[in-house]
Amino acid sequence: MSNALWIAVLASAAGTLLIRLLPLLWMQRRLARQASDDSLEAMPQWLGLLGPVMIAAVFGVSLMPVTPDAISWLATAIGVLATLAVWWYKRTLGWPVAAGVAAYGMVMMLLG
């Protein structure tokens, strides 16, 4: 592997670690300071919204094709429809994702 790839891998690993470690350390300090309160107010409100907001951001980014041409948009639309259909039928997380990826891949292979 080239040096640029190793630097990218290490930067991704450090970023992933910091994204998880810094909020943990911050909340541990905050809860330790407010240990005498024994109230739920020690937990900030925005922390409960952070997970759904991050999922929505990843979802929004994943809907945008890399090359925005007609075939990519069609494949994305069919992949989303397949994902929703399988989710509606199964009500799980794994199978809908697999179906959406498979539908996207099939359209790209057949038309691309």
N, C-alpha and C positions, 0 to 999 in steps of 0.2 A: 504494500500500500504506500501511496505517496505521503509526504509530510503534510500536505494540505488536508488530506483525508483524516489523518491522525489528529491534527489540530481541530478539525470540525467535530470529530467523535468526542474528544476530550472537552471541548467547549459545550457540546450538547449534554454530556454527562454532568459537568459542573453546573450548568444551568438547571437541569432537572433536579439535581441535589439541592440547590439553593431554593428553588421554587417550593420544595417540600420542607426543607429544614428551617428556613427563616420564619415562616408563619408558626411552626411548631414551637420554636424557641421564644418567639414573641408572646404567644398565648400562655406558655408556661410561666414566663415572667409576670404577665398580667394577672393570671389566676393566683400566683403566689402572693402578689401584692394585695389582692382582694380576697384572700383566704378567709378572713374573719367575717366577710359579708354573708356567705352561704346563699347567695342569690343568683338567679339566672342572668341578671343584668351584667355580670362580668363578661359574658359572651357578647361581642358586638353584633348588631343586627346584620351588617353587610356580610358577615362571614357565612351566614345561612344562605345568602343569595349568590355567593361566589361560584359554587358548583354548577348550578343551572346556567349561569351566565357564561361560564367557560365552555359548557357543552354546546350552548347555542352558537358561540363563536366558532367552535370547531365544525359544527354542522353547516354554518353559513359558508365557511371557507371551502368545505368539501363539495359544496354544490357548484362551485365555479370551475368549469373545465380548464385544463392547462392550456390547451389551444382552443380558443373560443370560435370554433367553426360549427357548421350545421350538424355534422355527424357527432361531434362531442356533446353538443347540447341535446341531441336526440338520445344518445346513449345515457347521458345523465338523467334525463327525464324518465326513460324506461327503467333505469336502475332504481330511481326513487320510487316509482310505481311498484316495482317488484318488491322492494323493501317494505313498503307500506302494506301491500297485499299479504305477504308472508307474515308480517307482524300481526295483522288483523286476524289471520287464521290461527297462528301459533301462540301469540302473546308472550314471546320470549325475546331475547336479545341476539343470540348467536345465529339462528337460522335466517332471520331477516337480513342481517348484514351479509351473510354468505350468498343469499339469493340476489341481493342488490349488486354485489361485486360480480357475480356470475352473469347477470343480465347485462351489466355494463360491458363486461369483457366480450360477451357473445356479439353484441351490437358492434363493438369496435372491430372485432375480427371479421364479421360478415360484411360490414360496410366500409371499414377503414382501410 
